[in-house]
C-alpha cells in the first residue's frame, strides 16, 4: 500500500490530543528568531550611524537621536544600508567574514520564517526552524554588543570601570542592558530540557 503523501501529526497533536508542546516550542523559536534578527540589524546600523555622526539631538521623550553625517551618507551611498554597515563592521574588526556569512544565513532563515509562519507551526512537511542557526545569531548579537562596549565605550569613558576593577573580567562580561534583558528572556522561554531535546533531534 502506498505511503500517504501528507501527515497531520502536528494538527492531530493539537486538536485530538490537546498537546501544544510541539507548536509552543516552535512558536518560541520563531518569535525569538524574528526578534533577534531585527535587533541584530538595528545594532549594526545604529552603532555605525552613531559612531560616524557628530550631530545629536534630544527628542520629546528625552531620547538621544543620531542625525546621519556626511560620512555615513557616503558610506551607504550606492549600497543597501544594512550591507554597507556590515562592511564597515568588517573593516573595524567587529565581525569576521564567517560572522558575515552567518548573517546571510540568518537573514534567509528570517525571511523564510516571516513568510511561512503557519506552515512551520502546522505543516508536517515544513522544515523546522534551524535551532543552531538561531542561537548562532543570538551569540553574534552578543558579540557585537560586547565589542562596542569594550572597544568604544570603555576607551572613551575613564570612569566606565570602578577603581580597582579587573578589566579583563569586565571586558568578557560586558553587555548592554538590552542584551542582559534578552538573555533573561531566553532563560524564561527555554528550560534546559527544552534546549537538550532540540539539540538532540
DRENDO-1510 file (C-alpha; in Angstrom, 1 decimal, always signed):
<recs>
REC; n; res; u; v; w
REC; 1; UNK; +0.0; +0.0; +0.0 .
REC; 2; UNK; +1.4; +3.4; -1.0 .
REC; 3; UNK; +2.6; +5.7; +1.8 .
REC; 4; UNK; +0.3; +8.7; +2.3 .
REC; 5; UNK; +1.6; +11.9; +0.8 .
REC; 6; UNK; +0.7; +14.0; +3.8 .
REC; 7; UNK; +0.6; +13.5; +7.5 .
REC; 8; UNK; -1.3; +15.5; +10.1 .
REC; 9; UNK; +0.7; +14.7; +13.2 .
REC; 10; UNK; +1.1; +18.4; +14.3 .
REC; 11; UNK; -2.6; +19.2; +13.9 .
REC; 12; UNK; -3.6; +15.8; +15.4 .
REC; 13; UNK; -1.5; +16.5; +18.5 .
REC; 14; UNK; -3.2; +19.9; +19.0 .
REC; 15; UNK; -6.8; +19.1; +18.1 .
REC; 16; UNK; -7.1; +15.4; +19.2 .
REC; 17; UNK; -4.5; +15.0; +21.9 .
REC; 18; UNK; -4.6; +18.6; +23.2 .
REC; 19; UNK; -0.8; +18.5; +23.1 .
REC; 20; UNK; +0.5; +22.0; +22.4 .
REC; 21; UNK; +4.2; +21.4; +23.4 .
REC; 22; UNK; +5.5; +21.0; +19.8 .
REC; 23; UNK; +3.8; +24.1; +18.4 .
REC; 24; UNK; +4.6; +26.1; +21.5 .
REC; 25; UNK; +8.3; +25.3; +21.2 .
REC; 26; UNK; +8.4; +26.2; +17.5 .
REC; 27; UNK; +6.5; +29.4; +18.2 .
REC; 28; UNK; +9.1; +30.4; +20.9 .
REC; 29; UNK; +11.9; +29.7; +18.4 .
REC; 30; UNK; +10.1; +31.6; +15.7 .
REC; 31; UNK; +9.4; +34.6; +17.9 .
REC; 32; UNK; +13.0; +34.7; +19.1 .
REC; 33; UNK; +14.4; +34.4; +15.6 .
REC; 34; UNK; +12.3; +37.3; +14.4 .
REC; 35; UNK; +13.2; +39.5; +17.4 .
REC; 36; UNK; +16.9; +38.8; +17.3 .
REC; 37; UNK; +17.2; +39.4; +13.6 .
REC; 38; UNK; +15.6; +42.8; +13.9 .
REC; 39; UNK; +17.8; +43.6; +16.9 .
REC; 40; UNK; +21.0; +42.4; +15.2 .
REC; 41; UNK; +20.2; +44.5; +12.1 .
REC; 42; UNK; +19.4; +47.6; +14.2 .
REC; 43; UNK; +22.5; +47.1; +16.3 .
REC; 44; UNK; +24.8; +47.0; +13.3 .
REC; 45; UNK; +23.1; +50.0; +11.6 .
REC; 46; UNK; +22.6; +52.2; +14.7 .
REC; 47; UNK; +26.2; +51.6; +16.0 .
REC; 48; UNK; +27.7; +52.6; +12.6 .
REC; 49; UNK; +25.4; +55.6; +12.3 .
REC; 50; UNK; +26.2; +56.9; +15.8 .
REC; 51; UNK; +29.9; +56.2; +15.5 .
REC; 52; UNK; +30.2; +58.3; +12.3 .
REC; 53; UNK; +27.9; +61.0; +13.5 .
REC; 54; UNK; +28.8; +64.4; +15.0 .
REC; 55; UNK; +25.2; +65.6; +15.3 .
REC; 56; UNK; +22.9; +64.6; +18.1 .
REC; 57; UNK; +19.6; +65.9; +19.4 .
REC; 58; UNK; +17.1; +65.0; +22.1 .
REC; 59; UNK; +13.5; +64.1; +21.1 .
REC; 60; UNK; +10.3; +64.8; +23.1 .
REC; 61; UNK; +10.8; +61.6; +25.1 .
REC; 62; UNK; +14.3; +62.5; +26.2 .
REC; 63; UNK; +15.9; +60.0; +23.8 .
REC; 64; UNK; +19.1; +60.8; +22.0 .
REC; 65; UNK; +18.6; +61.0; +18.3 .
REC; 66; UNK; +21.5; +60.5; +15.9 .
REC; 67; UNK; +21.5; +62.5; +12.8 .
REC; 68; UNK; +23.2; +60.9; +9.8 .
REC; 69; UNK; +26.5; +62.5; +9.0 .
REC; 70; UNK; +28.0; +63.1; +5.6 .
REC; 71; UNK; +30.4; +60.3; +6.3 .
REC; 72; UNK; +27.6; +57.9; +7.0 .
REC; 73; UNK; +25.7; +59.0; +3.9 .
REC; 74; UNK; +28.8; +58.5; +1.8 .
REC; 75; UNK; +29.2; +55.0; +3.4 .
REC; 76; UNK; +25.8; +53.8; +2.4 .
REC; 77; UNK; +25.6; +55.6; -1.0 .
REC; 78; UNK; +25.0; +53.0; -3.7 .
REC; 79; UNK; +24.6; +50.2; -1.2 .
REC; 80; UNK; +21.8; +48.8; +1.0 .
REC; 81; UNK; +22.1; +50.4; +4.4 .
REC; 82; UNK; +22.5; +47.1; +6.2 .
REC; 83; UNK; +25.1; +45.8; +3.7 .
REC; 84; UNK; +27.1; +49.0; +4.0 .
REC; 85; UNK; +27.1; +48.9; +7.8 .
REC; 86; UNK; +28.1; +45.2; +7.8 .
REC; 87; UNK; +31.0; +46.0; +5.5 .
REC; 88; UNK; +32.0; +48.8; +8.0 .
REC; 89; UNK; +31.9; +46.3; +10.9 .
REC; 90; UNK; +34.1; +44.0; +8.9 .
REC; 91; UNK; +36.7; +46.8; +8.4 .
REC; 92; UNK; +36.6; +47.7; +12.1 .
REC; 93; UNK; +37.1; +44.1; +13.0 .
REC; 94; UNK; +33.9; +43.9; +15.0 .
REC; 95; UNK; +32.8; +40.9; +12.9 .
REC; 96; UNK; +34.6; +38.3; +10.8 .
REC; 97; UNK; +33.9; +37.0; +7.3 .
REC; 98; UNK; +32.4; +33.9; +9.0 .
REC; 99; UNK; +30.2; +36.2; +11.0 .
REC; 100; UNK; +29.1; +38.0; +7.8 .
REC; 101; UNK; +28.2; +34.7; +6.2 .
REC; 102; UNK; +26.2; +33.8; +9.3 .
REC; 103; UNK; +24.2; +37.0; +8.9 .
REC; 104; UNK; +23.4; +36.0; +5.3 .
REC; 105; UNK; +22.1; +32.6; +6.5 .
REC; 106; UNK; +20.3; +34.3; +9.4 .
REC; 107; UNK; +18.6; +36.7; +7.1 .
REC; 108; UNK; +17.5; +34.0; +4.7 .
REC; 109; UNK; +16.0; +32.0; +7.6 .
REC; 110; UNK; +14.3; +35.1; +8.9 .
REC; 111; UNK; +12.7; +35.7; +5.5 .
REC; 112; UNK; +11.5; +32.1; +5.3 .
REC; 113; UNK; +10.0; +32.2; +8.8 .
REC; 114; UNK; +8.3; +35.5; +8.3 .
REC; 115; UNK; +6.5; +34.2; +5.2 .
REC; 116; UNK; +5.8; +30.7; +6.4 .
REC; 117; UNK; +4.6; +31.1; +10.0 .
REC; 118; UNK; +1.6; +28.8; +9.8 .
REC; 119; UNK; +3.4; +26.3; +7.6 .
REC; 120; UNK; +6.2; +25.9; +10.1 .
REC; 121; UNK; +3.8; +25.6; +13.0 .
REC; 122; UNK; +1.3; +23.2; +11.5 .
REC; 123; UNK; +2.6; +21.5; +8.3 .
REC; 124; UNK; +4.4; +18.2; +9.0 .
REC; 125; UNK; +6.3; +18.7; +5.7 .
REC; 126; UNK; +7.8; +22.1; +6.6 .
REC; 127; UNK; +11.4; +22.5; +7.6 .
REC; 128; UNK; +11.5; +23.4; +11.2 .
REC; 129; UNK; +13.4; +26.4; +12.5 .
REC; 130; UNK; +17.2; +26.0; +12.4 .
REC; 131; UNK; +17.9; +25.9; +16.1 .
REC; 132; UNK; +21.7; +26.1; +15.8 .
REC; 133; UNK; +21.5; +29.0; +13.3 .
REC; 134; UNK; +19.1; +30.9; +15.7 .
REC; 135; UNK; +21.5; +30.7; +18.6 .
REC; 136; UNK; +24.4; +31.5; +16.3 .
REC; 137; UNK; +22.5; +34.7; +15.6 .
REC; 138; UNK; +22.0; +35.3; +19.3 .
REC; 139; UNK; +25.7; +34.8; +20.0 .
REC; 140; UNK; +26.7; +37.2; +17.2 .
REC; 141; UNK; +24.3; +39.9; +18.6 .
REC; 142; UNK; +26.0; +39.5; +22.0 .
REC; 143; UNK; +29.5; +39.6; +20.4 .
REC; 144; UNK; +28.8; +42.8; +18.6 .
REC; 145; UNK; +27.2; +44.3; +21.7 .
REC; 146; UNK; +30.3; +43.4; +23.7 .
REC; 147; UNK; +32.7; +44.7; +21.0 .
REC; 148; UNK; +31.3; +48.2; +21.0 .
REC; 149; UNK; +31.3; +48.4; +24.8 .
REC; 150; UNK; +34.9; +47.2; +25.1 .
REC; 151; UNK; +36.4; +49.0; +22.1 .
REC; 152; UNK; +34.4; +52.2; +22.2 .
REC; 153; UNK; +32.6; +52.9; +25.5 .
REC; 154; UNK; +35.4; +51.7; +27.8 .
REC; 155; UNK; +38.0; +53.6; +25.8 .
REC; 156; UNK; +36.4; +57.0; +25.8 .
REC; 157; UNK; +35.0; +56.9; +29.3 .
REC; 158; UNK; +37.7; +56.8; +32.0 .
REC; 159; UNK; +35.1; +56.3; +34.7 .
REC; 160; UNK; +33.4; +53.3; +32.9 .
REC; 161; UNK; +35.0; +50.9; +35.4 .
REC; 162; UNK; +35.3; +51.4; +39.1 .
REC; 163; UNK; +38.7; +51.8; +40.5 .
REC; 164; UNK; +40.5; +48.5; +41.1 .
REC; 165; UNK; +38.2; +46.6; +38.8 .
REC; 166; UNK; +39.6; +43.6; +36.9 .
REC; 167; UNK; +39.5; +44.9; +33.3 .
REC; 168; UNK; +39.9; +41.5; +31.7 .
REC; 169; UNK; +36.9; +40.1; +33.5 .
REC; 170; UNK; +34.9; +43.2; +32.9 .
REC; 171; UNK; +35.6; +43.0; +29.1 .
REC; 172; UNK; +34.5; +39.4; +28.9 .
REC; 173; UNK; +31.2; +40.1; +30.8 .
REC; 174; UNK; +30.5; +43.5; +29.3 .
REC; 175; UNK; +26.9; +43.7; +28.0 .
REC; 176; UNK; +24.3; +46.3; +27.4 .
REC; 177; UNK; +21.1; +46.4; +29.5 .
REC; 178; UNK; +19.3; +45.3; +26.3 .
REC; 179; UNK; +21.5; +42.2; +25.9 .
REC; 180; UNK; +21.0; +41.3; +29.6 .
REC; 181; UNK; +17.2; +41.6; +29.4 .
REC; 182; UNK; +17.2; +39.4; +26.3 .
REC; 183; UNK; +19.4; +36.8; +27.9 .
REC; 184; UNK; +16.9; +36.6; +30.8 .
REC; 185; UNK; +14.0; +36.4; +28.3 .
REC; 186; UNK; +15.7; +33.3; +26.7 .
REC; 187; UNK; +16.2; +31.8; +30.1 .
REC; 188; UNK; +12.5; +32.3; +30.8 .
REC; 189; UNK; +11.3; +30.9; +27.4 .
REC; 190; UNK; +13.5; +27.8; +27.4 .
REC; 191; UNK; +14.4; +25.5; +30.1 .
REC; 192; UNK; +17.5; +23.2; +29.9 .
REC; 193; UNK; +15.3; +20.2; +28.9 .
REC; 194; UNK; +13.9; +22.1; +26.0 .
REC; 195; UNK; +17.4; +23.0; +24.7 .
REC; 196; UNK; +18.7; +19.5; +25.2 .
REC; 197; UNK; +15.8; +17.8; +23.4 .
REC; 198; UNK; +16.0; +20.3; +20.5 .
REC; 199; UNK; +19.8; +19.9; +20.1 .
REC; 200; UNK; +19.5; +16.1; +20.2 .
REC; 201; UNK; +16.9; +16.0; +17.3 .
</recs>
